[in-house]
Amino acid sequence: MITIGSNAKSIMRRLDRMPAAVQGGVVKGLKRGLLLAEDHVRRNSKVKWRRGGGGLSGRLTSYARMDGRLGADAAIGFRKTSGFPYELSQEFGAKAKPGKAMAIPVTPAARRAKSPRQHPQADKLFVHATMGKAFLMRATKRAVHLEYVLVKSIPPRLHFRDSVVKSLPMIGDQIERGWKEGWKNV
């Protein structure tokens, strides 16, 4: 659990006793702060961000809403997906089991398949190693196509938690701004 500081903490503690217009302003400020935090995560990571629902950028999400029991409910993170927990490997790094390798998909068909074994043309894949690197390739009559890159480890490079913690003062400022805007509407 991450906590915010400054005056925003006391505002959030008293949220349930405030008028509805002020509560709405605070939640709007919280939403703005979380959107700014999303942008901070995108700018400070060393990951190549891909647009669309399949990439990390499409799965990064946040929400803020009023909750009768808690006052406000808010979160920032990644939408759940099936298959390999890609976000965790980007945040904390990953290592293959001894004697094994991880296959990173390169083509759209490889990305759609959950693993090289479930690739539509899995029987035509072969390993090609050159200059200390290994690849899973597929040969056709006219060409050889790169399908997967085989790696032993992935270094941590998302830095999601650090980016969110660094953006907490910005989220607190947006909560305070929303509180002031809410009082103007009372």
Backbone as CSV, one residue per row, in Angstrom:
resi,resn,N_x,N_y,N_z,CA_x,CA_y,CA_z,C_x,C_y,C_z
1,MET,0.837,-1.177,0.000,0.000,0.000,0.000,0.883,1.241,0.000
2,ILE,0.543,2.177,-0.836,1.296,3.421,-0.958,0.438,4.542,-0.378
3,THR,1.029,5.396,0.426,0.267,6.487,1.019,0.739,7.818,0.462
4,ILE,-0.174,8.767,0.440,0.147,10.113,-0.019,0.409,10.999,1.184
5,GLY,1.121,12.059,0.962,1.453,12.958,2.053,0.720,14.279,1.925
6,SER,1.212,15.286,2.596,0.735,16.663,2.567,-0.704,16.780,3.061
7,ASN,-1.373,17.801,2.646,-2.749,18.073,3.032,-3.708,17.064,2.401
8,ALA,-3.307,16.414,1.321,-4.168,15.458,0.620,-4.542,14.293,1.525
9,LYS,-3.656,13.885,2.404,-3.939,12.770,3.315,-5.098,13.119,4.248
10,SER,-5.081,14.325,4.813,-6.178,14.718,5.704,-7.473,14.934,4.923
11,ILE,-7.387,15.397,3.686,-8.585,15.544,2.848,-9.217,14.180,2.607
12,MET,-8.399,13.187,2.270,-8.932,11.856,1.989,-9.522,11.226,3.255
13,ARG,-8.957,11.529,4.431,-9.469,10.989,5.683,-10.856,11.557,6.008
14,ARG,-11.102,12.820,5.636,-12.369,13.480,5.940,-13.359,13.437,4.775
15,LEU,-13.048,12.713,3.724,-13.839,12.748,2.492,-15.308,12.389,2.710
16,ASP,-15.582,11.388,3.515,-16.964,10.935,3.688,-17.841,11.959,4.421
17,ARG,-17.254,12.935,5.113,-18.024,13.959,5.830,-18.178,15.246,5.025
18,MET,-17.657,15.273,3.807,-17.718,16.478,2.980,-18.983,16.487,2.125
19,PRO,-19.400,17.683,1.658,-20.548,17.746,0.753,-20.267,16.984,-0.549
20,ALA,-21.325,16.580,-1.229,-21.202,15.771,-2.451,-20.387,16.484,-3.534
21,ALA,-20.550,17.804,-3.666,-19.800,18.542,-4.691,-18.300,18.496,-4.402
22,VAL,-17.941,18.579,-3.135,-16.526,18.529,-2.751,-15.979,17.115,-2.981
23,GLN,-16.767,16.101,-2.616,-16.348,14.715,-2.862,-16.099,14.486,-4.351
24,GLY,-17.006,15.000,-5.190,-16.829,14.864,-6.637,-15.571,15.560,-7.127
25,GLY,-15.292,16.743,-6.576,-14.078,17.468,-6.957,-12.821,16.725,-6.556
26,VAL,-12.835,16.133,-5.359,-11.669,15.383,-4.879,-11.435,14.158,-5.766
27,VAL,-12.507,13.440,-6.115,-12.361,12.255,-6.962,-11.867,12.650,-8.356
28,LYS,-12.355,13.777,-8.883,-11.851,14.253,-10.187,-10.363,14.582,-10.090
29,GLY,-9.960,15.224,-9.005,-8.543,15.520,-8.813,-7.713,14.250,-8.700
30,LEU,-8.250,13.247,-8.008,-7.563,11.964,-7.881,-7.418,11.290,-9.245
31,LYS,-8.469,11.350,-10.060,-8.400,10.786,-11.421,-7.318,11.487,-12.233
32,ARG,-7.286,12.840,-12.152,-6.249,13.591,-12.878,-4.860,13.190,-12.416
33,GLY,-4.697,13.064,-11.106,-3.396,12.676,-10.564,-2.966,11.302,-11.035
34,LEU,-3.900,10.360,-11.088,-3.561,9.011,-11.550,-3.231,8.993,-13.039
35,LEU,-3.915,9.819,-13.835,-3.567,9.912,-15.254,-2.170,10.491,-15.434
36,LEU,-1.821,11.471,-14.614,-0.459,12.019,-14.663,0.555,10.966,-14.221
37,ALA,0.184,10.140,-13.244,1.076,9.067,-12.796,1.272,8.037,-13.912
38,GLU,0.198,7.716,-14.664,0.330,6.812,-15.816,1.345,7.363,-16.815
39,ASP,1.232,8.661,-17.089,2.172,9.296,-18.017,3.592,9.236,-17.470
40,HIS,3.756,9.425,-16.181,5.070,9.358,-15.545,5.662,7.959,-15.686
41,VAL,4.828,6.929,-15.530,5.286,5.539,-15.702,5.774,5.330,-17.136
42,ARG,5.010,5.822,-18.107,5.390,5.641,-19.522,6.710,6.339,-19.842
43,ARG,6.896,7.548,-19.291,8.107,8.310,-19.613,9.354,7.772,-18.929
44,ASN,9.227,7.183,-17.739,10.399,6.797,-16.955,10.810,5.345,-17.090
45,SER,10.103,4.574,-17.869,10.511,3.182,-18.044,11.425,3.068,-19.256
46,LYS,12.131,1.962,-19.310,13.028,1.719,-20.435,12.433,0.650,-21.357
47,VAL,11.099,0.574,-21.362,10.380,-0.400,-22.172,9.910,0.278,-23.450
48,LYS,9.927,-0.462,-24.546,9.367,0.052,-25.789,7.852,-0.077,-25.706
49,TRP,7.148,1.065,-25.681,5.699,1.063,-25.511,5.030,0.874,-26.850
50,ARG,4.160,-0.105,-26.912,3.408,-0.406,-28.119,1.971,0.035,-27.910
51,ARG,1.387,0.670,-28.887,-0.013,1.104,-28.784,-0.929,-0.092,-28.976
52,GLY,-2.162,0.055,-28.573,-3.142,-1.013,-28.742,-3.333,-1.785,-27.461
53,GLY,-4.383,-2.588,-27.439,-4.742,-3.324,-26.245,-3.768,-4.417,-25.879
54,GLY,-2.975,-4.905,-26.841,-2.079,-6.008,-26.561,-0.781,-5.607,-25.896
55,GLY,-0.349,-4.370,-26.065,0.917,-3.938,-25.501,0.782,-3.454,-24.072
56,LEU,1.916,-3.171,-23.450,1.904,-2.675,-22.070,1.133,-1.369,-21.951
57,SER,1.280,-0.498,-22.936,0.605,0.790,-22.872,-0.907,0.620,-22.879
58,GLY,-1.407,-0.334,-23.627,-2.841,-0.575,-23.674,-3.378,-1.209,-22.408
59,ARG,-2.516,-1.864,-21.633,-2.960,-2.514,-20.399,-2.753,-1.656,-19.160
60,LEU,-1.963,-0.579,-19.268,-1.770,0.322,-18.134,-3.064,1.096,-17.911
61,THR,-3.590,1.055,-16.709,-4.883,1.674,-16.437,-4.944,2.202,-15.011
62,SER,-5.876,3.098,-14.778,-6.129,3.608,-13.433,-7.603,3.972,-13.322
63,TYR,-8.097,4.042,-12.097,-9.466,4.474,-11.868,-9.563,5.125,-10.498
64,ALA,-10.581,5.941,-10.337,-10.910,6.541,-9.042,-12.420,6.727,-9.021
65,ARG,-13.043,6.344,-7.905,-14.495,6.476,-7.775,-14.855,6.590,-6.296
66,MET,-16.046,7.098,-6.058,-16.557,7.178,-4.690,-17.013,5.791,-4.264
67,ASP,-16.738,5.460,-3.012,-17.159,4.191,-2.447,-17.821,4.509,-1.105
68,GLY,-19.012,4.008,-0.906,-19.757,4.317,0.306,-19.053,3.916,1.582
69,ARG,-18.318,2.810,1.569,-17.666,2.319,2.782,-16.306,2.957,3.004
70,LEU,-15.542,3.125,1.942,-14.156,3.588,2.074,-13.982,5.083,1.839
71,GLY,-14.973,5.741,1.316,-14.824,7.130,0.920,-14.483,7.185,-0.560
72,ALA,-13.254,6.895,-0.904,-12.836,6.849,-2.305,-12.058,5.562,-2.551
73,ASP,-12.227,5.018,-3.720,-11.519,3.809,-4.127,-10.739,4.166,-5.383
74,ALA,-9.441,3.932,-5.394,-8.609,4.282,-6.539,-7.477,3.277,-6.681
75,ALA,-7.023,3.084,-7.910,-5.913,2.162,-8.167,-5.248,2.516,-9.490
76,ILE,-3.998,2.112,-9.615,-3.252,2.222,-10.858,-2.514,0.904,-11.047
77,GLY,-2.482,0.407,-12.261,-1.811,-0.863,-12.519,-2.055,-1.340,-13.931
78,PHE,-1.899,-2.646,-14.150,-2.065,-3.240,-15.464,-3.264,-4.167,-15.464
79,ARG,-4.024,-4.152,-16.568,-5.142,-5.078,-16.706,-4.619,-6.500,-16.767
80,LYS,-5.396,-7.441,-16.214,-5.001,-8.844,-16.239,-5.080,-9.373,-17.668
81,THR,-4.127,-10.190,-18.022,-4.127,-10.849,-19.317,-3.845,-12.323,-19.105
82,SER,-4.181,-13.109,-20.090,-3.876,-14.535,-19.990,-2.441,-14.772,-20.440
83,GLY,-1.911,-15.866,-20.061,-0.563,-16.217,-20.494,0.506,-15.725,-19.540
84,PHE,1.659,-15.485,-20.068,2.845,-15.109,-19.306,2.662,-13.758,-18.615
85,PRO,3.021,-13.633,-17.341,2.882,-12.349,-16.643,3.981,-11.377,-17.075
86,TYR,3.801,-10.795,-18.241,4.811,-9.962,-18.882,5.180,-8.747,-18.032
87,GLU,4.184,-8.112,-17.399,4.444,-6.917,-16.611,5.386,-7.218,-15.448
88,LEU,5.193,-8.365,-14.811,6.058,-8.727,-13.690,7.498,-8.964,-14.145
89,SER,7.655,-9.581,-15.298,9.014,-9.816,-15.787,9.690,-8.504,-16.171
90,GLN,8.917,-7.529,-16.646,9.496,-6.231,-16.985,9.818,-5.421,-15.727
91,GLU,9.018,-5.588,-14.680,9.236,-4.843,-13.435,10.391,-5.414,-12.615
92,PHE,10.414,-6.733,-12.429,11.385,-7.356,-11.539,12.480,-8.133,-12.265
93,GLY,12.370,-8.300,-13.570,13.302,-9.116,-14.320,12.874,-10.573,-14.281
94,ALA,13.470,-11.384,-15.126,13.132,-12.806,-15.173,14.340,-13.589,-15.649
95,LYS,14.454,-14.829,-15.165,15.522,-15.724,-15.593,14.904,-17.036,-16.022
96,ALA,15.437,-17.589,-17.081,14.973,-18.894,-17.546,15.507,-19.977,-16.618
97,LYS,14.846,-21.113,-16.609,15.321,-22.244,-15.816,16.663,-22.709,-16.376
98,PRO,17.491,-23.305,-15.550,18.792,-23.772,-16.039,18.635,-24.721,-17.234
99,GLY,19.393,-24.447,-18.275,19.343,-25.265,-19.484,18.195,-24.930,-20.404
100,LYS,17.381,-23.940,-20.052,16.221,-23.539,-20.851,16.401,-22.105,-21.326
101,ALA,15.429,-21.623,-22.108,15.433,-20.248,-22.584,14.000,-19.748,-22.656
102,MET,13.836,-18.428,-22.613,12.527,-17.806,-22.794,12.419,-17.354,-24.240
103,ALA,11.256,-17.566,-24.839,11.028,-17.181,-26.233,10.249,-15.873,-26.271
104,ILE,10.851,-14.855,-26.864,10.187,-13.563,-27.003,9.637,-13.483,-28.426
105,PRO,8.306,-13.349,-28.580,7.715,-13.342,-29.918,8.071,-12.084,-30.695
106,VAL,8.262,-12.250,-32.007,8.618,-11.131,-32.871,7.497,-10.839,-33.864
107,THR,6.913,-11.851,-34.457,5.874,-11.668,-35.475,4.485,-11.643,-34.837
108,PRO,3.490,-11.104,-35.543,2.116,-11.113,-35.018,1.591,-12.528,-34.737
109,ALA,1.913,-13.481,-35.591,1.464,-14.861,-35.372,2.093,-15.433,-34.098
110,ALA,3.349,-15.113,-33.857,4.023,-15.586,-32.654,3.433,-14.931,-31.408
111,ARG,3.046,-13.642,-31.501,2.434,-12.963,-30.365,1.065,-13.548,-30.026
112,ARG,0.318,-13.958,-31.049,-1.004,-14.545,-30.810,-0.912,-15.923,-30.164
113,ALA,0.138,-16.669,-30.491,0.320,-18.002,-29.902,0.791,-17.845,-28.459
114,LYS,0.317,-18.685,-27.574,0.709,-18.578,-26.163,2.147,-19.035,-25.937
115,SER,2.661,-19.899,-26.809,4.031,-20.384,-26.692,4.477,-20.880,-28.064
116,PRO,5.771,-21.102,-28.256,6.225,-21.634,-29.546,5.589,-22.983,-29.885
117,ARG,5.275,-23.759,-28.869,4.641,-25.062,-29.131,3.228,-24.912,-29.680
118,GLN,2.575,-23.789,-29.392,1.225,-23.553,-29.891,1.209,-22.652,-31.120
119,HIS,2.377,-22.374,-31.662,2.476,-21.574,-32.888,1.769,-22.327,-34.012
120,PRO,1.079,-21.623,-34.931,0.373,-22.304,-36.018,1.267,-23.217,-36.860
121,GLN,2.521,-22.865,-36.973,3.458,-23.693,-37.756,4.600,-24.174,-36.861
122,ALA,4.249,-24.685,-35.703,5.243,-25.117,-34.717,6.144,-26.220,-35.264
123,ASP,5.617,-27.052,-36.135,6.422,-28.149,-36.681,7.507,-27.658,-37.634
124,LYS,7.410,-26.428,-38.108,8.404,-25.886,-39.039,9.423,-24.972,-38.364
125,LEU,9.307,-24.778,-37.043,10.256,-23.925,-36.316,11.551,-24.678,-36.046
126,PHE,12.662,-23.966,-36.177,13.960,-24.554,-35.856,14.824,-23.509,-35.168
127,VAL,15.816,-23.964,-34.408,16.716,-23.077,-33.681,17.893,-22.722,-34.570
128,HIS,18.188,-21.425,-34.604,19.361,-20.941,-35.325,20.184,-20.114,-34.340
129,ALA,21.443,-20.481,-34.152,22.330,-19.761,-33.228,23.463,-19.131,-34.013
130,THR,23.750,-17.879,-33.709,24.846,-17.175,-34.352,25.348,-16.076,-33.418
131,MET,26.643,-15.919,-33.319,27.305,-14.884,-32.528,26.774,-14.827,-31.093
132,GLY,26.567,-15.975,-30.478,26.142,-16.034,-29.091,24.668,-15.770,-28.857
133,LYS,23.874,-15.656,-29.906,22.434,-15.424,-29.766,21.689,-16.557,-30.435
134,ALA,20.497,-16.839,-29.944,19.704,-17.932,-30.495,18.328,-17.421,-30.916
135,PHE,17.805,-17.993,-31.983,16.524,-17.579,-32.544,15.714,-18.804,-32.938
136,LEU,14.404,-18.678,-32.891,13.522,-19.690,-33.458,13.067,-19.133,-34.800
137,MET,13.368,-19.864,-35.853,13.090,-19.405,-37.212,12.132,-20.383,-37.891
138,ARG,11.532,-19.899,-38.983,10.638,-20.728,-39.780,11.050,-20.572,-41.239
139,ALA,11.257,-21.682,-41.907,11.682,-21.648,-43.311,10.487,-21.886,-44.227
140,THR,10.424,-21.097,-45.295,9.460,-21.329,-46.370,10.255,-21.593,-47.636
141,LYS,9.592,-21.781,-48.756,10.296,-22.051,-50.016,11.137,-20.862,-50.455
142,ARG,10.690,-19.646,-50.124,11.373,-18.445,-50.614,12.283,-17.765,-49.593
143,ALA,11.986,-17.925,-48.286,12.751,-17.164,-47.286,12.746,-17.878,-45.936
144,VAL,13.555,-17.328,-45.032,13.596,-17.780,-43.647,13.075,-16.616,-42.802
145,HIS,12.099,-16.904,-41.925,11.446,-15.864,-41.135,11.798,-16.015,-39.661
146,LEU,12.145,-14.905,-39.050,12.417,-14.877,-37.615,11.087,-14.833,-36.874
147,GLU,10.835,-15.790,-35.977,9.585,-15.859,-35.216,9.793,-15.489,-33.748
148,TYR,10.845,-16.006,-33.120,11.118,-15.769,-31.699,12.600,-15.501,-31.485
149,VAL,12.901,-14.680,-30.484,14.269,-14.490,-30.005,14.358,-15.253,-28.684
150,LEU,15.372,-16.073,-28.525,15.552,-16.860,-27.303,16.538,-16.135,-26.387
151,VAL,16.136,-15.936,-25.129,16.988,-15.238,-24.164,17.054,-16.026,-22.867
152,LYS,18.140,-15.851,-22.136,18.309,-16.496,-20.828,17.717,-15.652,-19.702
153,SER,17.693,-14.321,-19.878,17.157,-13.460,-18.821,16.628,-12.155,-19.417
154,ILE,15.739,-11.517,-18.660,15.211,-10.201,-19.012,15.544,-9.284,-17.838
155,PRO,16.250,-8.169,-18.083,16.581,-7.266,-16.971,15.348,-6.463,-16.545
156,PRO,15.277,-6.054,-15.279,14.157,-5.204,-14.859,14.280,-3.839,-15.524
157,ARG,13.209,-3.395,-16.177,13.296,-2.113,-16.866,12.009,-1.315,-16.881
158,LEU,10.945,-1.810,-16.274,9.676,-1.064,-16.253,9.697,0.031,-15.192
159,HIS,10.198,-0.263,-13.999,10.301,0.693,-12.891,8.946,1.314,-12.551
160,PHE,7.889,0.492,-12.566,6.527,0.950,-12.307,6.379,1.493,-10.886
161,ARG,6.779,0.705,-9.910,6.605,1.126,-8.510,7.366,2.405,-8.205
162,ASP,8.606,2.508,-8.679,9.391,3.719,-8.436,8.732,4.943,-9.069
163,SER,8.201,4.781,-10.276,7.551,5.900,-10.960,6.294,6.346,-10.238
164,VAL,5.519,5.393,-9.738,4.291,5.745,-9.014,4.642,6.444,-7.707
165,VAL,5.641,5.944,-6.987,6.037,6.577,-5.723,6.544,7.998,-5.981
166,LYS,7.303,8.195,-7.047,7.810,9.541,-7.359,6.693,10.489,-7.784
167,SER,5.582,9.960,-8.277,4.486,10.828,-8.715,3.466,11.087,-7.600
168,LEU,3.680,10.544,-6.397,2.740,10.763,-5.292,2.558,12.237,-4.917
169,PRO,3.608,13.065,-4.881,3.367,14.489,-4.596,2.466,15.139,-5.647
170,MET,2.608,14.738,-6.884,1.777,15.260,-7.963,0.314,14.824,-7.768
171,ILE,0.101,13.571,-7.350,-1.259,13.081,-7.080,-1.859,13.862,-5.911
172,GLY,-1.064,14.087,-4.856,-1.531,14.873,-3.713,-1.913,16.286,-4.112
173,ASP,-1.115,16.920,-4.975,-1.440,18.270,-5.450,-2.759,18.279,-6.213
174,GLN,-3.005,17.258,-7.014,-4.250,17.192,-7.778,-5.453,16.964,-6.856
175,ILE,-5.271,16.199,-5.792,-6.353,16.005,-4.814,-6.697,17.337,-4.152
176,GLU,-5.680,18.089,-3.748,-5.913,19.396,-3.133,-6.584,20.351,-4.114
177,ARG,-6.155,20.321,-5.354,-6.760,21.178,-6.379,-8.235,20.807,-6.584
178,GLY,-8.534,19.507,-6.629,-9.919,19.056,-6.769,-10.762,19.456,-5.566
179,TRP,-10.162,19.421,-4.363,-10.857,19.838,-3.145,-11.246,21.313,-3.238
180,LYS,-10.317,22.150,-3.696,-10.596,23.588,-3.844,-11.661,23.822,-4.908
181,GLU,-11.583,23.089,-6.023,-12.590,23.223,-7.083,-13.958,22.775,-6.579
182,GLY,-13.998,21.748,-5.762,-15.261,21.275,-5.211,-15.918,22.281,-4.297
183,TRP,-15.108,22.983,-3.484,-15.681,23.990,-2.582,-16.230,25.181,-3.358
184,LYS,-15.695,25.454,-4.532,-16.223,26.553,-5.360,-17.630,26.230,-5.864
185,ASN,-17.946,24.940,-5.998,-19.243,24.512,-6.523,-20.291,24.279,-5.444
186,VAL,-19.933,24.505,-4.172,-20.889,24.269,-3.070,-21.824,25.447,-2.942
